[in-house]
């Protein structure tokens, strides 16, 4: 909902751009390589599902998955392996405390724990995969450290060009409990009136699986980002207060207002750290595809399958305007 782009989104752009680079070079420079071992015929034709009188085989499943996500998945695997090998060759390491700090930084860049968990789910990552992703990003940062230095003048120029992007609208931070019936909503409202803990009730009774484990936390919301009925109810609450049942198309909600942020404008100094990271990410979006293309051209990286998504990854690096737009969406 309120995801910051810095680590997660930046990596997605980087991989998409790199996807074009590796296939573009692979199609031009085809170093000699041993043929991949052939799979056993019985194994290749094994059935993974049956629909009526027809079977779906592993080969069919593989081809479908390859067409949908194959290019990006392969590029991420190649970049991860290259980052490991090149970092090791240059004696660059990512320590445990450094990795933990990087993981915490990304987690903290989301408006709420629910948003963070939703992101992990959307990209198919568990905690181990998340740690591996952060490690790769830290390794790449070290590999290109000398080319990622950002001056105060560059920060000031970026801010001047994108100043409107650092105006932030008023926001409220809400938690909710969603139930299907008005009777249950009234019952839970009664429990709150008796002093029950809102977060515990949300974890136990809320039908919103994306937020209930985080006590119903919806994160920070600005005007137009939630149902009008909830927005109106939230406008009448004081910080720390909860609402009577509110009906929407989803069911009945109990709201709790946990914080308010007035409209504000960040100064260049306040936004400096994030601007530096935005500029660094833009540079990586240019440098990493070139780096990857070099290894592909030399034969150190050999692509053994044709690009299943030839149109993917050709959009180029993120623009300054796009990066600024992401900065503007940062709570």
Order of alpha helices (4+ residues) and beta strands (2+ residues): alpha-alpha-beta-beta-alpha-alpha-alpha-alpha-alpha-alpha-beta-beta-alpha-alpha-beta-alpha-beta-beta-beta-alpha-alpha
